[in-house]
């Protein structure tokens, strides 16, 4: 397994252990993790702290050149908001653990020139399937259903 996706999975598991939704993300620049995060909407009472947003926030202020060398990893296909953040900062590559349980605007992101890789990782799939089965109301809240 890719060590960066494993780091994102570790973040997802941390979020689940905190009572939140098991989605994790890391931002990698030049082979080094510069930011990590997990979905903290429940824990922080936040409307926007999806894993990718938490990760970008935790990376702190970066230059445009930094973002243009970055890879954003996420255990789940990013939603419209998180995909928009990747587009805003011109992050050239997004690597996703899975998109079976949820698929964001992947075709649009690709149409904007982003390399979008889906690993179809069984651990990521199982984390989300188990969570959605156990907490469908929380999952539906998170995706705006």
Kinemage of the C-alpha trace (Angstrom):
@kinemage 1
@onewidth
@group {chain A} dominant
@subgroup {mainchain}
@vectorlist {calphas} color= white
{ca unk a 1} P 0.000 0.000 0.000
{ca unk a 2} L 1.102 3.530 -0.782
{ca unk a 3} L 2.466 5.102 2.422
{ca unk a 4} L 0.613 8.334 1.782
{ca unk a 5} L -2.752 6.615 1.340
{ca unk a 6} L -1.957 4.662 4.505
{ca unk a 7} L -1.443 7.981 6.305
{ca unk a 8} L -4.844 9.151 5.019
{ca unk a 9} L -6.413 5.888 6.244
{ca unk a 10} L -4.798 6.444 9.650
{ca unk a 11} L -6.429 9.892 9.708
{ca unk a 12} L -9.802 8.360 8.780
{ca unk a 13} L -9.524 5.852 11.614
{ca unk a 14} L -8.641 8.652 14.032
{ca unk a 15} L -11.777 10.523 12.977
{ca unk a 16} L -13.901 7.432 13.537
{ca unk a 17} L -12.337 6.899 16.976
{ca unk a 18} L -13.287 10.501 17.846
{ca unk a 19} L -16.924 9.817 16.961
{ca unk a 20} L -16.730 11.382 13.517
{ca unk a 21} L -16.921 10.247 9.914
{ca unk a 22} L -14.012 8.041 8.763
{ca unk a 23} L -12.533 10.088 5.941
{ca unk a 24} L -8.879 11.107 5.974
{ca unk a 25} L -6.576 13.202 3.819
{ca unk a 26} L -2.920 14.160 3.491
{ca unk a 27} L -1.164 16.767 1.366
{ca unk a 28} L 2.225 15.734 -0.015
{ca unk a 29} L 4.866 18.015 -1.511
{ca unk a 30} L 8.145 16.644 -2.834
{ca unk a 31} L 7.537 13.271 -1.195
{ca unk a 32} L 6.820 14.719 2.264
{ca unk a 33} L 3.526 15.047 4.130
{ca unk a 34} L 3.003 18.752 4.824
{ca unk a 35} L -0.594 18.554 6.015
{ca unk a 36} L -2.946 15.926 7.346
{ca unk a 37} L -6.533 15.939 8.450
{ca unk a 38} L -9.761 14.059 8.874
{ca unk a 39} L -13.439 14.850 8.740
{ca unk a 40} L -14.130 16.794 11.934
{ca unk a 41} L -17.610 18.161 11.271
{ca unk a 42} L -19.061 16.260 14.227
{ca unk a 43} L -16.159 16.835 16.605
{ca unk a 44} L -15.926 20.578 15.905
{ca unk a 45} L -19.591 21.272 15.105
{ca unk a 46} L -18.337 22.528 11.744
{ca unk a 47} L -20.166 22.969 8.467
{ca unk a 48} L -17.006 22.689 6.360
{ca unk a 49} L -14.364 20.531 8.056
{ca unk a 50} L -14.325 17.694 5.587
{ca unk a 51} L -11.053 15.728 5.612
{ca unk a 52} L -9.530 17.618 2.690
{ca unk a 53} L -10.436 21.015 4.141
{ca unk a 54} L -8.988 20.010 7.522
{ca unk a 55} L -5.833 18.793 5.788
{ca unk a 56} L -5.383 22.007 3.799
{ca unk a 57} L -6.019 24.087 6.925
{ca unk a 58} L -3.464 22.073 8.891
{ca unk a 59} L -0.887 22.522 6.109
{ca unk a 60} L -1.058 26.256 6.761
{ca unk a 61} L -0.295 28.982 4.268
{ca unk a 62} L 1.625 27.722 1.275
{ca unk a 63} L 2.790 29.461 -1.866
{ca unk a 64} L 1.193 28.920 -5.244
{ca unk a 65} L 4.383 27.129 -6.334
{ca unk a 66} L 4.057 24.763 -3.368
{ca unk a 67} L 0.503 23.812 -4.274
{ca unk a 68} L 1.511 23.303 -7.901
{ca unk a 69} L 3.923 20.536 -6.773
{ca unk a 70} L 1.451 18.917 -4.391
{ca unk a 71} L -0.530 15.717 -4.372
{ca unk a 72} L -3.761 15.614 -2.360
{ca unk a 73} L -4.650 12.170 -1.015
{ca unk a 74} L -8.114 11.379 0.280
{ca unk a 75} L -9.687 8.123 1.373
{ca unk a 76} L -12.925 9.099 -0.408
{ca unk a 77} L -13.697 10.934 -3.642
{ca unk a 78} L -13.785 14.660 -2.761
{ca unk a 79} L -17.127 16.473 -2.766
{ca unk a 80} L -17.800 19.686 -4.710
{ca unk a 81} L -16.395 21.867 -1.906
{ca unk a 82} L -13.162 19.903 -1.482
{ca unk a 83} L -12.699 19.467 -5.231
{ca unk a 84} L -13.129 23.224 -5.567
{ca unk a 85} L -10.361 23.834 -3.038
{ca unk a 86} L -8.023 21.556 -5.019
{ca unk a 87} L -8.908 23.472 -8.196
{ca unk a 88} L -8.551 26.868 -6.511
{ca unk a 89} L -5.002 26.088 -5.408
{ca unk a 90} L -4.157 24.339 -8.687
{ca unk a 91} L -3.153 21.084 -7.022
{ca unk a 92} L -2.182 18.983 -10.055
{ca unk a 93} L -2.845 15.487 -8.696
{ca unk a 94} L -5.574 14.015 -6.504
{ca unk a 95} L -5.311 10.389 -5.352
{ca unk a 96} L -8.489 8.844 -3.977
{ca unk a 97} L -8.865 5.640 -2.003
{ca unk a 98} L -12.345 4.883 -3.304
{ca unk a 99} L -15.343 6.319 -5.110
{ca unk a 100} L -17.875 3.487 -4.767
{ca unk a 101} L -19.689 4.842 -1.703
{ca unk a 102} L -19.526 8.458 -2.902
{ca unk a 103} L -18.337 10.076 -6.095
{ca unk a 104} L -17.597 13.772 -6.286
{ca unk a 105} L -17.282 15.794 -9.509
{ca unk a 106} L -14.376 13.702 -10.799
{ca unk a 107} L -15.007 14.284 -14.506
{ca unk a 108} L -15.128 18.035 -13.956
{ca unk a 109} L -11.900 17.986 -11.949
{ca unk a 110} L -10.221 15.977 -14.718
{ca unk a 111} L -11.592 18.404 -17.332
{ca unk a 112} L -9.693 21.161 -15.499
{ca unk a 113} L -6.402 19.347 -16.080
{ca unk a 114} L -6.037 17.550 -12.758
{ca unk a 115} L -4.667 14.016 -12.743
{ca unk a 116} L -7.319 12.147 -10.756
{ca unk a 117} L -6.355 8.636 -9.611
{ca unk a 118} L -8.814 6.212 -7.992
{ca unk a 119} L -7.114 3.328 -6.175
{ca unk a 120} L -10.285 1.350 -5.409
{ca unk a 121} L -8.700 0.452 -2.084
{ca unk a 122} L -10.555 -2.283 -0.150
{ca unk a 123} L -9.734 -0.763 3.258
{ca unk a 124} L -11.189 2.605 2.253
{ca unk a 125} L -14.285 0.946 0.799
{ca unk a 126} L -14.856 -1.147 3.933
{ca unk a 127} L -14.399 1.838 6.276
{ca unk a 128} L -17.123 3.776 4.480
{ca unk a 129} L -19.503 0.848 3.936
{ca unk a 130} L -19.347 -0.066 7.632
{ca unk a 131} L -19.838 3.548 8.696
{ca unk a 132} L -22.759 4.203 6.345
{ca unk a 133} L -24.485 1.005 7.525
{ca unk a 134} L -23.983 1.986 11.183
{ca unk a 135} L -24.710 5.729 10.951
{ca unk a 136} L -26.763 6.498 7.813
{ca unk a 137} L -28.255 9.664 9.334
{ca unk a 138} L -24.822 11.144 10.029
{ca unk a 139} L -23.566 10.187 6.579
{ca unk a 140} L -26.621 11.775 4.932
{ca unk a 141} L -26.053 14.970 6.922
{ca unk a 142} L -22.423 15.088 5.804
{ca unk a 143} L -23.257 14.820 2.097
{ca unk a 144} L -26.258 17.153 2.313
{ca unk a 145} L -29.093 14.654 1.861
